[in-house]
Amino acid sequence: MLINLLSSKIKGSCLWLLVVCLSLPLGAMAESKTHSKEELEKRLAEIEQHLKKNPHDIDEWESKVATLQLLGRSSEAVQICESEARSGVDRPYIWRCLGVRKYKEKKWEEALPFFKRAERTGDAVSAGFVAYCLRRLGRNDECLKFTSEKIPQYPDQAILYFSRGLARQALQHSKTLVCEDLWKAAQLDPKVVVAYRSICSEEDASK
């Protein structure tokens, strides 16, 4: 049976993935998720001043995209990413940005190629999105194979364990295997604990 986040509790626990994507910019913006709107607006102004002097600084364009996303100005971020993609820039944040646009529209099939392209350039967060989209498309065998390959590469990505656990559940693997993956995900991200307990209620949740 296809598992598409069986309960509202499980569904709620998965929505953190989008937040992760938008709050983990690379480089100097990595800690902006803890900053206020005023601090982010100030940072954006600094970035724009820098880009006036150095319009080809790809790292600063990346920071601008991340800051716009954190400020909720996603349409502006997408416009930048589309423009850079057309100009031939090949950076993971561009493809992740374009993938998130489709993801937010629940267009999993259209989002998937963008996330795959970002992941191929080493973007760990996009690996989680690939797994998530595969599950939403019901491609559980592919999800299981993908996550099993990527977990050694990205061992700290909770969503990979979480997605593999739910793919295993959909494929009717043993509950032990399912709950081992969900428990590992919960250890890496406390937001998964609710889903772990919801699915593995008979297991020892006090491990």
N, C-alpha and C positions, 0 to 999 in steps of 0.2 A: 504494500500500500504506500502511495506517495505521501511523504511527511512534509507538509508545508506549514510548520510551526503550529502544532496541534492545538494549543490552547492560547488564550490571550496572555497568560503569564509567560509562556515561551516566546510568543511573538514580541511582547514588550522587551524581553531580555535581549532580543536580537537587534533591536533598533539602534543599539549603541554603535553598531558597525558604521553607520553613516556618520555619526558624531566622530568616531575615530578617524575616519577618512578626512574630515574637514578640520580636525584639530591636531593633526600630525604633519604640518608642513616641514620641509627639510631645512637644514642649515640653521641660520640665525633665528628663524621663526619657530623653532621647535618648542619653545616654552610659551608661545603667545596664548595658548589655551587658558592660561591662568591670568591673563591681562584683562583690564577693564576696556570698555568701548573707547574711552578717551585715550587710553594708551595705544590702542590699535589704530585709532584715527591719526594720532601723532606719528606712529610708525609708518602709516601709509603715506602721509605727507613727506616724510623723510625719503621714502622709497621713490616717490614721484620726482622729488628734487634731484635725486641721484640719477634717475633715468633720463632726465632732461639733459644731463651732462654726458651720460654714458648709455645711450639708447640701445646698445647691443649687449648689455650685461644680462645674460640669461639667468644668472642666479637671482638678480634683483627682480626680474620679471616673475620668476617663480615665487619669490617672497610676496610680490604684489598680489598674485593670484591667491595665495594662501591667506593673506590678510583680508582680501575682499570676501573670501568664503567665510572667514571667521566673523566678519561684520554682517553676514547675511546678504551680501551683494553678489549672489551667485551668477546672475545674468551677465554682469560685467566681467566676472572671472571667465565665464564660458566664452564670451566674445574674444577675450585675449587669447585663450587657448585655441579657438578656431583659427584666429589670425596667424598664430605661431605655427599651427599645424600646416596651414596653407603655404607658409613660407619655408617649410621643410625642416623646422626644428623638431628634433626627436628626443624628447625628455619625458620621463615617466609621469611627471605631474600634469603634463598636457593631456595624456591619454586617460589618466585617472579622473581628471576634471571633466572630460567629455563623457566618460563612463558614468560618473555620478549623475550627470544631467539625465541620462536615460534611466538610470537606477531609480531616481526620484519619481520618474514617470511610470515605474514598474515595467519598463520595456527591457526585460532581462536578456532577451536574444540580441537586442541591439547594443546593450551595455557590455555584453561579454567580450566582444573583440577588442574594445578599448582597454578593458581591464587586463586582458591577456597580453596585449602589447605593452602595457605599463609593467606588468609582472616580469616579462621577458627581459626588461632592462633593470631588473633588480628591486622593484618596488614591493616591499613586503605587504603593505596594506592592500594593494591591488590583488595579491594572492588570495586574501580573504574574500574579496569581492567576487573573484572568479568562482571560488567554492560556493559562495552564497547563491550566485546566479545559476550555477549548475543544478543546485538543489531545487531552486524555484522552477526550473524548467523540467524537473523530474528526471534529470540525467544522473541518477544516483550512482550507477556503476562508474561513470566518468568522474563524478565528484570524489568517490572513494579512491580511485586511482590517482587523481590529481593531488588530493590532500596527503595521501601516503607518500607521494614523491616530494611534496613541498615541505612537510613538517620537519625533516632533517635540515632543510635549508633555512626555514623560518621557525625555529623551535619555540619562539616566544609569542607566536600569533594564536591567541585563544580561539579565534574564529575558525581556524583550520581544524583544531581538535573538535570543536563544537559541530562543525559541518560534517566532519567524518563520522562523528557519533550518530547524528541524525540520518546520514546516508546509510549507515549500517543498520539503524533501526528500520528504515524503509525497505532495506534488502533482507530483513528478517534474520540478521546475524544475532549471535547470542547477546543476551542482556549484559553479560559481564563485559564484553568488548565495547558495547554501546556506552555503558556507564564509566568504563575506564577513560574513554575519550572525553566524556562530559565532565568527569571529575578533574581531569587535567586542565580542561578549559576553565573550570571554576577556580582552580588554583591560580591560573594566570590572570583571570579577570573576575572579581567578586560579583559582577553583574550577572554572571552565568549561573550563580548558585541557585536562584529560583528555578531556572529551567532544569538544572541537574536534579533538584529535589522533586520536581514535578514528574519527571520521567523515571527517576531511580528511587522512588519512595520506599521500596523494599530493601534497598541497599543501605549500607551503613553510611549515612550522610555526615557522620562525625569523624571521618578519617582525618 
